[in-house]
Amino acid sequence: MINVEHSIMIIGVAAVCTVLLRAVPFLIFGGKKAVPEGIRYLGTYLPAAIMAVLAVYCLRGVQLLRGNHGAPELIATGLVILLHSWKKNILLTVFLGTVGYMIMIQFVFV
């Protein structure tokens, strides 16, 4: 059985680590200091690269020759592309793409 005090300590350590990791960039680059060019480059190109890796990761197991032939995945991918082209809001795009995919696999492509 898990001890309550032990669980609280684990959550506390995780919370402190999260706060410190989020505060470090502000401590290093805060104020009037110029952000190094390498960090600006990463801030520009890394989000798109991460999204591309996530897309490949999510679609890697699609089997086009079995079951529903990857239809829910391809429809959800198209939905995400259309939503992002239209609204340019990543949170909305990811949320609605996920909801659309879940609806399709739960109710449409059973």
C-alpha positions, 0 to 999 in steps of 0.5 A: 500500500502506498503511504500518503506522506510518501505520495505528498513528498513525490508530488512536492519534489515534482512541483519544485522541479517543474517550477525551477525548470520553468524559472531558469530561462527567466533567470538566465535571459531575463531583464535587459540581456540579449538572447543568444542567436542560437536560442532565437534560432531554436525558438524559430524552427524547433516548434515546427520540427517537433510538430513534424516529428509528432505527426510522423510518430502518430501516423507510423502505425497506420495500416493502409491495407487492414481494418479501416485502411487508416481512414480515421487517421487520414481524416483527422490529419486533414482536419488538423491541416484545415483547422490550422490553415484557417485559424492558426491556433495550435491549441484549438487545432490539436484539441479539435483534431484529437476530439475529431479522431476520438469521435471517429474511432469510437462512433464512426469507424467501430 
